[in-house]
Structures are given as C-alpha cells and as structure tokens.
C-alpha cells in the first residue's frame, strides 16, 4: 500500500537516484533519501534484487548504516542498473564478467 506522497520506483529510477546522491556530494537532502531507503529496505518495502531473502534479512539486521553501506557499494556497480528483468543466474554471470575484466585491468 502506498500513500499519495509515495510512488513506486523501478530499478533504473532507484539507481539513478542513488547516483544523483553520490554525485551531488551527499547533501542533507541526499542523506535524508538514504535514510528513507534504509528504512524501506529494513521494512521490506525496498527489495535489493541481487540479495537472496536471507541476505536481505541479514543486511537489515545490521541496521540502517549497514543497509546504506550495502546500497552505496551496489551503486558503484553498473550491473545493478541493468538487473531488472533478468534472472539471478544471468545477473551473477554479468557480475562475474565485470569483475574478471576489472581484475585483468588491475593486474601488473
């Protein structure tokens, strides 16, 4: 259930919002949004599709600071932006390819 001031966000909208918070330099408004996202995550109104239900619960149990850190870490990974509508296995393969390319680029 949503009140008249709440709107549903799709995956792309959410990660665009996270990117704006980061690029905006963590303004007071951005920090308020992060707190709101953490509250929504903990109350299961916001689902991070890359987490299994067990991971979602564990992250929530860590409190809002842990949730915010996890979301910020996820925002650094552009595969999250494209994750909507693909299976967990496909998403993991996509992530593995991205990590492998980073390792190759960072290797001496």
Secondary structure, DSSP 8 states (H G I E B T S, - for coil): ---TT-----HHHHHHHHHHHHHTTS-HHHHHHHHHHHHHHHTTSS--TTS-HHHHHHHHHT-HHHHHHHHHHHHT-GGGTT-TTS-HHHHHHHHHHHHHHHHHHH--
